[in-house]
Amino acid sequence: QVQLVESGGGLVQPGGSLRLSCAASGFTVTFYTLSWYRQAPGKERELVARITSGFITTYSDSVQGRFTISRDNAKKTGYLQMNSLKPEDTAVYYCNAARLSADYWGQGTQVTVSS
């Protein structure tokens, strides 16, 4: 059974940090591009960061320099380290794994940045 399970979300003050994890099972994650998306209330889902099977990374302009995406294929897990968090980072964060016609999503984890 294919699964992506996100964890690590929560409530954090502005300027704080969180590390999200995405645990994959049921498929060989090594060959997949892993991405993090987020969706804030009333807004469309947007791409936050992406890491290819070859470890090439890309970031949205809004998180460049603050967030770092990584992956550990041995642990079948992707990560999103989020530093210098801002209230506008508040959203549900989703993990995605994609390769050719395969496209898998996690259930999402809530990140709230508030004082």
RAHU-V231254 format. One line per field, one symbol per residue. phi: phi as a letter, one per 40 degrees, with the letter a starting at -180 (. if undefined). A space follows every 10 residues. Layout:
phi: ???
//
This chain:
phi: .cabbcahci cacdgcbabc bbcbagaccd cbcbbbbabc dgbccbcbaa bcccgcbbbc ccbdgbbbca abcccfbbbb cbbfcbdccc acbbcbbbaf ccabbccgbc bbbac
//
